[in-house]
Amino acid sequence: MVTLLVFSFILHIIFIHLMIGGSILTLWSQWKGLKDPKYDTFTHEIAKTITVNKSLAIVLGVAPLLSINTDSNSFHDFTYYFKIHTFNYNNFS
């Protein structure tokens, strides 16, 4: 269980770094593209990968969160919290 958690978190961090690095590189090449047009195609190619990296980073970030909370009492705790903290309109009619 811990192996899955560590592996999925490492994959998540890899795609987060690719997303952030791609964004910084796109910003830099866009700035360089103001003087040299060959950087514009480079910028466009990198910018296409950022959305894929962002989606993969989000999807891979969910797996560690789901594998952390696998206790059998977690559903009971959630329903108990939900019952206490909801507003009952029937008391005021």
Residue, then its C-alpha position, 0 to 999 in steps of 0.5 A: m500500500v505504501t509502495l503504491l502511495v510513493f510511486s503515484f506521488i512520484l509520478h504526480i511530482i514529475f508531471i507537476h515539474l513538467m507543467i511548471g518547467g514547460s510554462i516557464l520555458t514557454l514564457w521565456s521562448q515567447w519573450k525571445g520570439l519577439k525578436d526571432p520568429k523561430y522561437d514562436t514555433f518552439t513556443h507553440e510546440i511546448a504550449k501544446t504539452i502543458t495542458v496534457n501535463k496538467s491533466l496528468a498531474i491532476v489525475l495522478g494527484v488523486a491516487p495518493l489522496l485516495s490511497i491515504n484514506t482507506d480506513s473502514n471507519s472513514f465512511h462512517d466518520f463522513t456520514y456522521y459529520f454530514k448529519i451533524h453539520t447540515f441544516n435542517y429546514n423542518n425545525f423552522s416550519 
